[in-house]
């Protein structure tokens, strides 16, 4: 959401010659539907609720790792087109996931 942070990350990656990284200046709630499906999605900020749109972007067998405002980390695995398995790991605090 903050273009200066995007530029900062891009410049850091250039210093170390990382070439397989893409940066996007947008909120994380919507994911990247144009590039889905994904094997893995890692969210690094606490969501008030698990965005269904992120779950829908997983392949069958794919995993979403996301912290929540309940101070836990959820690991959600897509086990079929309509079913998901969820594990909850309590005791973590993250900054909030922001919507634009």
Gaussian input, Z-matrix of N, CA and C with variables (Angstrom, degrees):
# hf/3-21g

backbone

0 1
 N
 C     1     B1
 C     2     B2     1     A1
 N     3     B3     2     A2     1     D1
 C     4     B4     3     A3     2     D2
 C     5     B5     4     A4     3     D3
 N     6     B6     5     A5     4     D4
 C     7     B7     6     A6     5     D5
 C     8     B8     7     A7     6     D6
 N     9     B9     8     A8     7     D7
 C    10    B10     9     A9     8     D8
 C    11    B11    10    A10     9     D9
 N    12    B12    11    A11    10    D10
 C    13    B13    12    A12    11    D11
 C    14    B14    13    A13    12    D12
 N    15    B15    14    A14    13    D13
 C    16    B16    15    A15    14    D14
 C    17    B17    16    A16    15    D15
 N    18    B18    17    A17    16    D16
 C    19    B19    18    A18    17    D17
 C    20    B20    19    A19    18    D18
 N    21    B21    20    A20    19    D19
 C    22    B22    21    A21    20    D20
 C    23    B23    22    A22    21    D21
 N    24    B24    23    A23    22    D22
 C    25    B25    24    A24    23    D23
 C    26    B26    25    A25    24    D24
 N    27    B27    26    A26    25    D25
 C    28    B28    27    A27    26    D26
 C    29    B29    28    A28    27    D27
 N    30    B30    29    A29    28    D28
 C    31    B31    30    A30    29    D29
 C    32    B32    31    A31    30    D30
 N    33    B33    32    A32    31    D31
 C    34    B34    33    A33    32    D32
 C    35    B35    34    A34    33    D33
 N    36    B36    35    A35    34    D34
 C    37    B37    36    A36    35    D35
 C    38    B38    37    A37    36    D36
 N    39    B39    38    A38    37    D37
 C    40    B40    39    A39    38    D38
 C    41    B41    40    A40    39    D39
 N    42    B42    41    A41    40    D40
 C    43    B43    42    A42    41    D41
 C    44    B44    43    A43    42    D42
 N    45    B45    44    A44    43    D43
 C    46    B46    45    A45    44    D44
 C    47    B47    46    A46    45    D45
 N    48    B48    47    A47    46    D46
 C    49    B49    48    A48    47    D47
 C    50    B50    49    A49    48    D48
 N    51    B51    50    A50    49    D49
 C    52    B52    51    A51    50    D50
 C    53    B53    52    A52    51    D51
 N    54    B54    53    A53    52    D52
 C    55    B55    54    A54    53    D53
 C    56    B56    55    A55    54    D54
 N    57    B57    56    A56    55    D55
 C    58    B58    57    A57    56    D56
 C    59    B59    58    A58    57    D57
 N    60    B60    59    A59    58    D58
 C    61    B61    60    A60    59    D59
 C    62    B62    61    A61    60    D60
 N    63    B63    62    A62    61    D61
 C    64    B64    63    A63    62    D62
 C    65    B65    64    A64    63    D63
 N    66    B66    65    A65    64    D64
 C    67    B67    66    A66    65    D65
 C    68    B68    67    A67    66    D66
 N    69    B69    68    A68    67    D67
 C    70    B70    69    A69    68    D68
 C    71    B71    70    A70    69    D69
 N    72    B72    71    A71    70    D70
 C    73    B73    72    A72    71    D71
 C    74    B74    73    A73    72    D72
 N    75    B75    74    A74    73    D73
 C    76    B76    75    A75    74    D74
 C    77    B77    76    A76    75    D75
 N    78    B78    77    A77    76    D76
 C    79    B79    78    A78    77    D77
 C    80    B80    79    A79    78    D78
 N    81    B81    80    A80    79    D79
 C    82    B82    81    A81    80    D80
 C    83    B83    82    A82    81    D81
 N    84    B84    83    A83    82    D82
 C    85    B85    84    A84    83    D83
 C    86    B86    85    A85    84    D84
 N    87    B87    86    A86    85    D85
 C    88    B88    87    A87    86    D86
 C    89    B89    88    A88    87    D87
 N    90    B90    89    A89    88    D88
 C    91    B91    90    A90    89    D89
 C    92    B92    91    A91    90    D90
 N    93    B93    92    A92    91    D91
 C    94    B94    93    A93    92    D92
 C    95    B95    94    A94    93    D93
 N    96    B96    95    A95    94    D94
 C    97    B97    96    A96    95    D95
 C    98    B98    97    A97    96    D96
 N    99    B99    98    A98    97    D97
 C   100   B100    99    A99    98    D98
 C   101   B101   100   A100    99    D99
 N   102   B102   101   A101   100   D100
 C   103   B103   102   A102   101   D101
 C   104   B104   103   A103   102   D102
 N   105   B105   104   A104   103   D103
 C   106   B106   105   A105   104   D104
 C   107   B107   106   A106   105   D105
 N   108   B108   107   A107   106   D106
 C   109   B109   108   A108   107   D107
 C   110   B110   109   A109   108   D108
 N   111   B111   110   A110   109   D109
 C   112   B112   111   A111   110   D110
 C   113   B113   112   A112   111   D111
 N   114   B114   113   A113   112   D112
 C   115   B115   114   A114   113   D113
 C   116   B116   115   A115   114   D114
 N   117   B117   116   A116   115   D115
 C   118   B118   117   A117   116   D116
 C   119   B119   118   A118   117   D117
 N   120   B120   119   A119   118   D118
 C   121   B121   120   A120   119   D119
 C   122   B122   121   A121   120   D120
 N   123   B123   122   A122   121   D121
 C   124   B124   123   A123   122   D122
 C   125   B125   124   A124   123   D123
 N   126   B126   125   A125   124   D124
 C   127   B127   126   A126   125   D125
 C   128   B128   127   A127   126   D126
 N   129   B129   128   A128   127   D127
 C   130   B130   129   A129   128   D128
 C   131   B131   130   A130   129   D129
 N   132   B132   131   A131   130   D130
 C   133   B133   132   A132   131   D131
 C   134   B134   133   A133   132   D132
 N   135   B135   134   A134   133   D133
 C   136   B136   135   A135   134   D134
 C   137   B137   136   A136   135   D135
 N   138   B138   137   A137   136   D136
 C   139   B139   138   A138   137   D137
 C   140   B140   139   A139   138   D138
 N   141   B141   140   A140   139   D139
 C   142   B142   141   A141   140   D140
 C   143   B143   142   A142   141   D141
 N   144   B144   143   A143   142   D142
 C   145   B145   144   A144   143   D143
 C   146   B146   145   A145   144   D144
 N   147   B147   146   A146   145   D145
 C   148   B148   147   A147   146   D146
 C   149   B149   148   A148   147   D147
 N   150   B150   149   A149   148   D148
 C   151   B151   150   A150   149   D149
 C   152   B152   151   A151   150   D150
 N   153   B153   152   A152   151   D151
 C   154   B154   153   A153   152   D152
 C   155   B155   154   A154   153   D153
 N   156   B156   155   A155   154   D154
 C   157   B157   156   A156   155   D155
 C   158   B158   157   A157   156   D156
 N   159   B159   158   A158   157   D157
 C   160   B160   159   A159   158   D158
 C   161   B161   160   A160   159   D159
 N   162   B162   161   A161   160   D160
 C   163   B163   162   A162   161   D161
 C   164   B164   163   A163   162   D162
 N   165   B165   164   A164   163   D163
 C   166   B166   165   A165   164   D164
 C   167   B167   166   A166   165   D165
 N   168   B168   167   A167   166   D166
 C   169   B169   168   A168   167   D167
 C   170   B170   169   A169   168   D168
 N   171   B171   170   A170   169   D169
 C   172   B172   171   A171   170   D170
 C   173   B173   172   A172   171   D171
 N   174   B174   173   A173   172   D172
 C   175   B175   174   A174   173   D173
 C   176   B176   175   A175   174   D174
 N   177   B177   176   A176   175   D175
 C   178   B178   177   A177   176   D176
 C   179   B179   178   A178   177   D177
 N   180   B180   179   A179   178   D178
 C   181   B181   180   A180   179   D179
 C   182   B182   181   A181   180   D180
 N   183   B183   182   A182   181   D181
 C   184   B184   183   A183   182   D182
 C   185   B185   184   A184   183   D183
 N   186   B186   185   A185   184   D184
 C   187   B187   186   A186   185   D185
 C   188   B188   187   A187   186   D186
 N   189   B189   188   A188   187   D187
 C   190   B190   189   A189   188   D188
 C   191   B191   190   A190   189   D189
 N   192   B192   191   A191   190   D190
 C   193   B193   192   A192   191   D191
 C   194   B194   193   A193   192   D192
 N   195   B195   194   A194   193   D193
 C   196   B196   195   A195   194   D194
 C   197   B197   196   A196   195   D195
 N   198   B198   197   A197   196   D196
 C   199   B199   198   A198   197   D197
 C   200   B200   199   A199   198   D198
 N   201   B201   200   A200   199   D199
 C   202   B202   201   A201   200   D200
 C   203   B203   202   A202   201   D201
 N   204   B204   203   A203   202   D202
 C   205   B205   204   A204   203   D203
 C   206   B206   205   A205   204   D204
 N   207   B207   206   A206   205   D205
 C   208   B208   207   A207   206   D206
 C   209   B209   208   A208   207   D207
 N   210   B210   209   A209   208   D208
 C   211   B211   210   A210   209   D209
 C   212   B212   211   A211   210   D210
 N   213   B213   212   A212   211   D211
 C   214   B214   213   A213   212   D212
 C   215   B215   214   A214   213   D213
 N   216   B216   215   A215   214   D214
 C   217   B217   216   A216   215   D215
 C   218   B218   217   A217   216   D216
 N   219   B219   218   A218   217   D217
 C   220   B220   219   A219   218   D218
 C   221   B221   220   A220   219   D219
 N   222   B222   221   A221   220   D220
 C   223   B223   222   A222   221   D221
 C   224   B224   223   A223   222   D222
 N   225   B225   224   A224   223   D223
 C   226   B226   225   A225   224   D224
 C   227   B227   226   A226   225   D225
 N   228   B228   227   A227   226   D226
 C   229   B229   228   A228   227   D227
 C   230   B230   229   A229   228   D228
 N   231   B231   230   A230   229   D229
 C   232   B232   231   A231   230   D230
 C   233   B233   232   A232   231   D231
 N   234   B234   233   A233   232   D232
 C   235   B235   234   A234   233   D233
 C   236   B236   235   A235   234   D234
 N   237   B237   236   A236   235   D235
 C   238   B238   237   A237   236   D236
 C   239   B239   238   A238   237   D237
 N   240   B240   239   A239   238   D238
 C   241   B241   240   A240   239   D239
 C   242   B242   241   A241   240   D240
 N   243   B243   242   A242   241   D241
 C   244   B244   243   A243   242   D242
 C   245   B245   244   A244   243   D243
 N   246   B246   245   A245   244   D244
 C   247   B247   246   A246   245   D245
 C   248   B248   247   A247   246   D246
 N   249   B249   248   A248   247   D247
 C   250   B250   249   A249   248   D248
 C   251   B251   250   A250   249   D249
 N   252   B252   251   A251   250   D250
 C   253   B253   252   A252   251   D251
 C   254   B254   253   A253   252   D252
 N   255   B255   254   A254   253   D253
 C   256   B256   255   A255   254   D254
 C   257   B257   256   A256   255   D255
 N   258   B258   257   A257   256   D256
 C   259   B259   258   A258   257   D257
 C   260   B260   259   A259   258   D258
 N   261   B261   260   A260   259   D259
 C   262   B262   261   A261   260   D260
 C   263   B263   262   A262   261   D261
 N   264   B264   263   A263   262   D262
 C   265   B265   264   A264   263   D263
 C   266   B266   265   A265   264   D264
 N   267   B267   266   A266   265   D265
 C   268   B268   267   A267   266   D266
 C   269   B269   268   A268   267   D267
 N   270   B270   269   A269   268   D268
 C   271   B271   270   A270   269   D269
 C   272   B272   271   A271   270   D270
 N   273   B273   272   A272   271   D271
 C   274   B274   273   A273   272   D272
 C   275   B275   274   A274   273   D273
 N   276   B276   275   A275   274   D274
 C   277   B277   276   A276   275   D275
 C   278   B278   277   A277   276   D276
 N   279   B279   278   A278   277   D277
 C   280   B280   279   A279   278   D278
 C   281   B281   280   A280   279   D279
 N   282   B282   281   A281   280   D280
 C   283   B283   282   A282   281   D281
 C   284   B284   283   A283   282   D282
 N   285   B285   284   A284   283   D283
 C   286   B286   285   A285   284   D284
 C   287   B287   286   A286   285   D285
 N   288   B288   287   A287   286   D286
 C   289   B289   288   A288   287   D287
 C   290   B290   289   A289   288   D288
 N   291   B291   290   A290   289   D289
 C   292   B292   291   A291   290   D290
 C   293   B293   292   A292   291   D291
 N   294   B294   293   A293   292   D292
 C   295   B295   294   A294   293   D293
 C   296   B296   295   A295   294   D294
 N   297   B297   296   A296   295   D295
 C   298   B298   297   A297   296   D296
 C   299   B299   298   A298   297   D297

   B1=1.4469
   B2=1.5247
   B3=1.3301
   B4=1.4677
   B5=1.5256
   B6=1.3210
   B7=1.4657
   B8=1.5260
   B9=1.3343
   B10=1.4700
   B11=1.5304
   B12=1.3343
   B13=1.4667
   B14=1.5258
   B15=1.3100
   B16=1.4679
   B17=1.5277
   B18=1.3134
   B19=1.4678
   B20=1.5233
   B21=1.3347
   B22=1.4576
   B23=1.5294
   B24=1.3181
   B25=1.4609
   B26=1.5142
   B27=1.3241
   B28=1.4679
   B29=1.5235
   B30=1.3243
   B31=1.4649
   B32=1.5232
   B33=1.3279
   B34=1.4651
   B35=1.5240
   B36=1.3143
   B37=1.4661
   B38=1.5200
   B39=1.3221
   B40=1.4667
   B41=1.5261
   B42=1.3400
   B43=1.4671
   B44=1.5204
   B45=1.3359
   B46=1.4603
   B47=1.5287
   B48=1.3369
   B49=1.4608
   B50=1.5252
   B51=1.3380
   B52=1.4610
   B53=1.5299
   B54=1.3144
   B55=1.4574
   B56=1.5276
   B57=1.3130
   B58=1.4718
   B59=1.5271
   B60=1.3282
   B61=1.4618
   B62=1.5262
   B63=1.3293
   B64=1.4605
   B65=1.5178
   B66=1.3117
   B67=1.4526
   B68=1.5239
   B69=1.3296
   B70=1.4525
   B71=1.5216
   B72=1.3002
   B73=1.4565
   B74=1.5296
   B75=1.3357
   B76=1.4639
   B77=1.5214
   B78=1.3262
   B79=1.4537
   B80=1.5323
   B81=1.3286
   B82=1.4550
   B83=1.5138
   B84=1.3117
   B85=1.4652
   B86=1.5230
   B87=1.3152
   B88=1.4630
   B89=1.5204
   B90=1.3214
   B91=1.4528
   B92=1.5121
   B93=1.3268
   B94=1.4582
   B95=1.5275
   B96=1.3255
   B97=1.4660
   B98=1.5229
   B99=1.3303
   B100=1.4587
   B101=1.5250
   B102=1.3404
   B103=1.4547
   B104=1.5293
   B105=1.3104
   B106=1.4674
   B107=1.5271
   B108=1.3139
   B109=1.4633
   B110=1.5265
   B111=1.3419
   B112=1.4566
   B113=1.5275
   B114=1.3333
   B115=1.4678
   B116=1.5236
   B117=1.3216
   B118=1.4610
   B119=1.5253
   B120=1.3349
   B121=1.4624
   B122=1.5209
   B123=1.3232
   B124=1.4593
   B125=1.5186
   B126=1.3215
   B127=1.4618
   B128=1.5228
   B129=1.3294
   B130=1.4684
   B131=1.5155
   B132=1.3387
   B133=1.4607
   B134=1.5299
   B135=1.3303
   B136=1.4676
   B137=1.5268
   B138=1.3170
   B139=1.4623
   B140=1.5235
   B141=1.3310
   B142=1.4632
   B143=1.5221
   B144=1.3236
   B145=1.4618
   B146=1.5214
   B147=1.3197
   B148=1.4572
   B149=1.5329
   B150=1.3243
   B151=1.4594
   B152=1.5389
   B153=1.3177
   B154=1.4635
   B155=1.5195
   B156=1.3283
   B157=1.4576
   B158=1.5304
   B159=1.3272
   B160=1.4624
   B161=1.5295
   B162=1.3228
   B163=1.4631
   B164=1.5265
   B165=1.3221
   B166=1.4578
   B167=1.5260
   B168=1.3255
   B169=1.4591
   B170=1.5298
   B171=1.3302
   B172=1.4683
   B173=1.5195
   B174=1.3325
   B175=1.4595
   B176=1.5321
   B177=1.3260
   B178=1.4594
   B179=1.5257
   B180=1.3245
   B181=1.4603
   B182=1.5175
   B183=1.3354
   B184=1.4520
   B185=1.5215
   B186=1.3273
   B187=1.4684
   B188=1.5248
   B189=1.3270
   B190=1.4580
   B191=1.5195
   B192=1.3242
   B193=1.4647
   B194=1.5132
   B195=1.3540
   B196=1.4633
   B197=1.5276
   B198=1.3349
   B199=1.4614
   B200=1.5257
   B201=1.3220
   B202=1.4638
   B203=1.5189
   B204=1.3186
   B205=1.4594
   B206=1.5278
   B207=1.3292
   B208=1.4674
   B209=1.5267
   B210=1.3233
   B211=1.4548
   B212=1.5287
   B213=1.3079
   B214=1.4520
   B215=1.5230
   B216=1.3179
   B217=1.4537
   B218=1.5166
   B219=1.3362
   B220=1.4660
   B221=1.5240
   B222=1.3142
   B223=1.4569
   B224=1.5251
   B225=1.3152
   B226=1.4551
   B227=1.5259
   B228=1.3305
   B229=1.4574
   B230=1.5172
   B231=1.3098
   B232=1.4657
   B233=1.5274
   B234=1.3350
   B235=1.4613
   B236=1.5278
   B237=1.3215
   B238=1.4672
   B239=1.5210
   B240=1.3107
   B241=1.4612
   B242=1.5241
   B243=1.3325
   B244=1.4662
   B245=1.5272
   B246=1.3397
   B247=1.4638
   B248=1.5253
   B249=1.3416
   B250=1.4501
   B251=1.5256
   B252=1.3156
   B253=1.4586
   B254=1.5324
   B255=1.3314
   B256=1.4662
   B257=1.5228
   B258=1.3265
   B259=1.4670
   B260=1.5225
   B261=1.3372
   B262=1.4651
   B263=1.5181
   B264=1.3277
   B265=1.4585
   B266=1.5287
   B267=1.3417
   B268=1.4689
   B269=1.5321
   B270=1.3353
   B271=1.4544
   B272=1.5128
   B273=1.3177
   B274=1.4545
   B275=1.5239
   B276=1.3166
   B277=1.4599
   B278=1.5248
   B279=1.3212
   B280=1.4597
   B281=1.5187
   B282=1.3170
   B283=1.4569
   B284=1.5288
   B285=1.3366
   B286=1.4639
   B287=1.5279
   B288=1.3324
   B289=1.4571
   B290=1.5238
   B291=1.3082
   B292=1.4596
   B293=1.5102
   B294=1.3343
   B295=1.4679
   B296=1.5219
   B297=1.3239
   B298=1.4725
   B299=1.5112
   A1=110.32
   A2=116.26
   A3=121.26
   A4=108.36
   A5=116.71
   A6=121.08
   A7=112.88
   A8=116.95
   A9=119.62
   A10=111.23
   A11=117.32
   A12=120.03
   A13=110.90
   A14=116.32
   A15=120.67
   A16=109.91
   A17=116.88
   A18=121.49
   A19=111.43
   A20=116.92
   A21=121.21
   A22=110.58
   A23=116.77
   A24=120.88
   A25=112.34
   A26=116.55
   A27=120.36
   A28=110.96
   A29=116.82
   A30=120.62
   A31=111.53
   A32=117.12
   A33=119.60
   A34=111.44
   A35=116.13
   A36=119.68
   A37=111.85
   A38=117.46
   A39=121.01
   A40=111.08
   A41=117.20
   A42=120.75
   A43=111.56
   A44=116.42
   A45=121.01
   A46=112.36
   A47=115.95
   A48=122.67
   A49=113.61
   A50=118.12
   A51=120.74
   A52=107.41
   A53=116.22
   A54=118.41
   A55=112.93
   A56=117.48
   A57=120.45
   A58=112.33
   A59=116.59
   A60=121.95
   A61=108.84
   A62=115.75
   A63=121.01
   A64=108.57
   A65=116.85
   A66=122.37
   A67=109.14
   A68=115.61
   A69=121.81
   A70=107.73
   A71=117.05
   A72=121.79
   A73=107.36
   A74=115.39
   A75=122.15
   A76=108.44
   A77=116.58
   A78=117.69
   A79=109.45
   A80=116.06
   A81=120.97
   A82=114.97
   A83=117.75
   A84=120.18
   A85=112.78
   A86=117.75
   A87=120.73
   A88=113.18
   A89=116.96
   A90=119.53
   A91=110.88
   A92=115.80
   A93=122.15
   A94=108.43
   A95=117.45
   A96=120.17
   A97=113.91
   A98=118.08
   A99=120.78
   A100=112.97
   A101=116.66
   A102=120.56
   A103=112.70
   A104=117.19
   A105=122.03
   A106=108.99
   A107=117.89
   A108=128.09
   A109=111.95
   A110=114.14
   A111=122.09
   A112=111.33
   A113=114.69
   A114=121.04
   A115=109.92
   A116=115.66
   A117=121.93
   A118=109.21
   A119=115.15
   A120=122.10
   A121=106.10
   A122=116.82
   A123=122.42
   A124=108.33
   A125=115.84
   A126=122.25
   A127=107.01
   A128=117.10
   A129=121.25
   A130=113.28
   A131=116.71
   A132=121.63
   A133=107.49
   A134=116.21
   A135=121.50
   A136=112.19
   A137=115.33
   A138=121.56
   A139=110.38
   A140=116.44
   A141=120.38
   A142=110.17
   A143=115.76
   A144=121.86
   A145=107.39
   A146=117.02
   A147=121.27
   A148=108.25
   A149=118.62
   A150=119.84
   A151=111.45
   A152=116.68
   A153=120.72
   A154=111.47
   A155=116.65
   A156=120.13
   A157=110.92
   A158=118.30
   A159=120.45
   A160=110.37
   A161=116.24
   A162=119.75
   A163=110.90
   A164=116.82
   A165=120.86
   A166=112.25
   A167=117.79
   A168=121.44
   A169=113.23
   A170=117.12
   A171=121.53
   A172=111.16
   A173=116.21
   A174=120.26
   A175=107.12
   A176=117.42
   A177=120.30
   A178=106.45
   A179=116.01
   A180=121.99
   A181=112.85
   A182=117.43
   A183=121.66
   A184=111.87
   A185=115.85
   A186=121.13
   A187=111.13
   A188=114.14
   A189=123.96
   A190=106.92
   A191=117.02
   A192=122.04
   A193=106.13
   A194=116.00
   A195=119.60
   A196=110.46
   A197=117.45
   A198=120.11
   A199=109.72
   A200=116.48
   A201=120.24
   A202=110.75
   A203=114.58
   A204=121.14
   A205=111.57
   A206=117.74
   A207=121.84
   A208=111.11
   A209=117.17
   A210=124.90
   A211=111.85
   A212=114.56
   A213=120.01
   A214=109.02
   A215=114.73
   A216=121.52
   A217=106.65
   A218=116.02
   A219=121.53
   A220=108.42
   A221=114.92
   A222=121.34
   A223=105.54
   A224=116.18
   A225=121.94
   A226=107.61
   A227=115.79
   A228=121.11
   A229=109.39
   A230=115.84
   A231=120.50
   A232=107.42
   A233=116.64
   A234=119.75
   A235=112.87
   A236=117.53
   A237=122.39
   A238=106.95
   A239=116.90
   A240=119.82
   A241=112.25
   A242=117.91
   A243=120.69
   A244=113.82
   A245=118.33
   A246=120.57
   A247=111.50
   A248=113.95
   A249=121.97
   A250=109.18
   A251=115.83
   A252=122.12
   A253=106.50
   A254=116.58
   A255=120.17
   A256=110.65
   A257=115.72
   A258=122.42
   A259=107.18
   A260=115.80
   A261=121.72
   A262=109.13
   A263=116.66
   A264=123.35
   A265=108.26
   A266=118.18
   A267=121.30
   A268=113.10
   A269=114.20
   A270=120.84
   A271=115.65
   A272=118.62
   A273=122.35
   A274=110.34
   A275=116.00
   A276=121.10
   A277=108.35
   A278=116.49
   A279=123.30
   A280=109.32
   A281=116.16
   A282=120.45
   A283=107.56
   A284=118.57
   A285=120.11
   A286=113.20
   A287=115.11
   A288=122.14
   A289=107.19
   A290=117.14
   A291=122.46
   A292=110.24
   A293=116.07
   A294=121.50
   A295=108.00
   A296=115.25
   A297=117.42
   A298=109.96
   D1=-30.18
   D2=-176.65
   D3=-103.60
   D4=110.19
   D5=-173.27
   D6=-60.33
   D7=-32.95
   D8=179.30
   D9=-64.14
   D10=-35.84
   D11=177.95
   D12=-69.22
   D13=-38.43
   D14=176.47
   D15=-60.35
   D16=-48.62
   D17=179.39
   D18=-62.09
   D19=-40.34
   D20=178.57
   D21=-60.52
   D22=-45.32
   D23=178.16
   D24=-63.70
   D25=-43.70
   D26=178.37
   D27=-59.86
   D28=-44.40
   D29=-179.46
   D30=-65.52
   D31=-38.53
   D32=177.20
   D33=-62.66
   D34=-42.70
   D35=-179.51
   D36=-67.14
   D37=-35.77
   D38=177.24
   D39=-62.49
   D40=-36.92
   D41=-179.74
   D42=-59.39
   D43=-30.73
   D44=-175.89
   D45=-106.91
   D46=12.97
   D47=176.32
   D48=58.40
   D49=31.69
   D50=173.33
   D51=-74.80
   D52=126.85
   D53=-176.79
   D54=-118.82
   D55=-2.18
   D56=-176.65
   D57=-107.73
   D58=31.49
   D59=-176.88
   D60=-123.93
   D61=135.46
   D62=174.61
   D63=-119.36
   D64=142.92
   D65=177.49
   D66=-113.59
   D67=144.78
   D68=178.68
   D69=-131.46
   D70=136.97
   D71=178.92
   D72=-101.99
   D73=85.67
   D74=-179.17
   D75=-163.52
   D76=168.61
   D77=177.46
   D78=-76.33
   D79=160.17
   D80=-174.99
   D81=-90.87
   D82=-6.08
   D83=-176.86
   D84=-64.91
   D85=-28.73
   D86=-176.22
   D87=-91.36
   D88=-12.90
   D89=-177.27
   D90=67.46
   D91=-150.71
   D92=179.74
   D93=-132.41
   D94=74.38
   D95=-174.42
   D96=-59.21
   D97=-30.35
   D98=-179.96
   D99=-69.96
   D100=-18.45
   D101=-178.88
   D102=-109.77
   D103=-1.71
   D104=-179.86
   D105=-72.00
   D106=159.49
   D107=9.96
   D108=-89.79
   D109=161.84
   D110=-177.29
   D111=-118.90
   D112=148.56
   D113=172.17
   D114=-75.46
   D115=-38.75
   D116=-176.32
   D117=-141.15
   D118=142.77
   D119=171.06
   D120=-131.67
   D121=124.32
   D122=178.83
   D123=-116.98
   D124=120.35
   D125=177.83
   D126=-106.34
   D127=136.11
   D128=-174.87
   D129=-114.48
   D130=25.04
   D131=176.22
   D132=-146.12
   D133=150.69
   D134=-172.50
   D135=-77.77
   D136=124.59
   D137=178.25
   D138=-91.90
   D139=143.82
   D140=174.53
   D141=-67.29
   D142=-35.50
   D143=176.27
   D144=-144.46
   D145=155.33
   D146=179.38
   D147=-73.41
   D148=118.38
   D149=-179.74
   D150=-68.04
   D151=119.26
   D152=177.73
   D153=-58.75
   D154=-31.75
   D155=-179.17
   D156=-63.01
   D157=-32.72
   D158=176.83
   D159=-70.56
   D160=-43.32
   D161=177.77
   D162=-59.63
   D163=-38.77
   D164=-177.91
   D165=-69.08
   D166=-17.02
   D167=-179.07
   D168=-89.10
   D169=1.49
   D170=177.58
   D171=-86.15
   D172=146.74
   D173=168.40
   D174=-76.67
   D175=162.98
   D176=171.75
   D177=-63.07
   D178=127.92
   D179=-173.85
   D180=94.40
   D181=-9.51
   D182=179.49
   D183=-76.78
   D184=159.42
   D185=-177.82
   D186=-128.03
   D187=140.88
   D188=173.08
   D189=-113.24
   D190=124.98
   D191=175.14
   D192=-112.41
   D193=120.91
   D194=-173.52
   D195=-147.26
   D196=128.08
   D197=171.81
   D198=-75.58
   D199=153.79
   D200=178.14
   D201=-125.50
   D202=166.17
   D203=178.22
   D204=-66.30
   D205=-13.32
   D206=176.79
   D207=-79.12
   D208=9.52
   D209=178.16
   D210=63.30
   D211=47.05
   D212=174.89
   D213=-141.38
   D214=172.68
   D215=172.34
   D216=-116.51
   D217=133.11
   D218=178.16
   D219=-108.86
   D220=135.74
   D221=171.28
   D222=-112.81
   D223=114.15
   D224=-175.56
   D225=-113.96
   D226=122.98
   D227=179.68
   D228=-111.76
   D229=131.63
   D230=176.67
   D231=-82.53
   D232=115.86
   D233=-177.45
   D234=-102.98
   D235=-12.40
   D236=171.93
   D237=-159.86
   D238=-178.56
   D239=179.36
   D240=-60.22
   D241=-26.16
   D242=-175.91
   D243=-124.22
   D244=-3.60
   D245=-176.36
   D246=-116.10
   D247=143.45
   D248=178.53
   D249=-133.41
   D250=146.09
   D251=174.64
   D252=-112.26
   D253=138.62
   D254=-175.16
   D255=-129.23
   D256=134.40
   D257=172.16
   D258=-117.38
   D259=141.54
   D260=-176.96
   D261=-118.43
   D262=129.77
   D263=178.93
   D264=-121.12
   D265=104.29
   D266=-175.56
   D267=-78.26
   D268=164.29
   D269=170.18
   D270=99.12
   D271=26.88
   D272=-179.19
   D273=-125.53
   D274=146.39
   D275=176.82
   D276=-128.10
   D277=130.54
   D278=178.99
   D279=-129.88
   D280=161.68
   D281=171.66
   D282=-66.97
   D283=156.08
   D284=-177.91
   D285=-71.93
   D286=146.48
   D287=171.23
   D288=-77.57
   D289=124.80
   D290=-171.80
   D291=-101.95
   D292=136.54
   D293=172.67
   D294=-97.00
   D295=143.88
   D296=178.08
   D297=-93.17

